[in-house]
Amino acid sequence: RAIDKPLEEETAAEQMTNVCKFCGGQFDSRNAIFRHLRSSKSCYDLAQKLSKGNIVNVLQLEKRKVAIQFGYHMSDGSSITCGNEAAAGIVCRAYFQAVRALYPSSPVETEEGENTFTLSSAAQLRHPSLMQESTCSAWSDVLGINYKGGPQDIDVDSLVSQMQSIIEDGETQKEGVFCIKVLNVESLMVSTKFHAEKSCSQ
């Protein structure tokens, strides 16, 4: 028994390290705790508060990559310049709002801000002659977003519908400046070397 005691104490110590400090739940491994935090909004919120907003220090979120197809029409006489980028910014923000609304227990983090995206019709990485007119509308454009967290499996139909509702409730759409239609959302493998602007063949 004297020999077994340290092993018992070690086992007890290991079990204590696999306990969620926020709800007291016991798990088989640290990875299981991380999965729990990703799926429990209350525990995640407490972890985020403990980490003073830098949840990455507490929880390693999985990287995600998506491509969003959308179309837009600008009203005549609009004062907006670079309409493609303005429309893409609205779609990008709507994506994150929709994901958080549909999957509140799945935290989402962005490294460079939620206005950071790549756009197929942009011309920063191509010759200026390829830049489209600032007031030009488009049947279809594509933007790419990299971020961390969120659900692994997304219901595309529900997400597109939610995004469309958010966009239609926005001030820009209400004022008639933009008419934006979200066409599709596709999750890509993180290893995919997809960059919307570089991928454009126009």
CORCORWO-V737894 format. One record per residue. BURIAL is I if it has 24 or more other C-alpha atoms within 12 Angstrom, else O. Layout:
# CORCORWO-V737894
burial
BURIAL
BURIAL
This chain:
# CORCORWO-V737894
burial
O
O
O
O
O
O
O
O
O
O
O
O
O
O
O
O
O
I
I
I
O
O
O
O
O
O
O
O
O
O
O
O
I
I
I
I
I
I
I
O
O
O
I
I
I
O
I
I
O
O
O
O
O
O
I
I
O
I
I
I
I
I
I
I
I
I
I
I
I
I
I
I
I
I
O
O
O
O
O
O
O
O
I
I
I
I
I
I
I
I
I
I
I
I
I
I
I
I
I
I
O
I
I
O
O
I
I
I
I
I
O
O
O
I
I
O
I
I
I
I
I
I
I
O
O
O
O
O
O
O
I
I
O
I
I
I
I
I
O
I
I
I
I
I
I
I
I
I
I
I
I
I
O
O
O
I
O
O
I
I
I
I
I
I
O
I
I
I
O
O
O
I
I
O
O
O
I
I
I
I
I
I
I
I
I
I
I
O
O
O
O
O
O
I
I
I
I
O
O
O
O
O
